[in-house]
């Protein structure tokens, strides 16, 4: 019969692996945020005008910020889906040891 401490020790590598996946997601999301902030500050009004023309709205001065925030949010959600679903599934299946 398995006792709780032995079961806890056996599942600990998977717990640390899931923590590693979450930390990887946070790191990649931070890098994506830095890229979006640099692009927003360098492109500014040109990006707001371009994106405003695509959606046929006048975004004003904050248009580039709103656009980069949406790009960052969509990128983070996509990264979360890929990392946690695909890599998380591989982890659950026991393919990573």
Secondary structure, DSSP 8 states (H G I E B T S, - for coil): ---HHHHHHHHHHHHHHHHHHHHHHHHHHHHHHHHHHHHHHHHTHHHHHHHHHHHTS---TTHHHHHHHHHHHHHHHHHHIIIIIIIHHHHHTT---
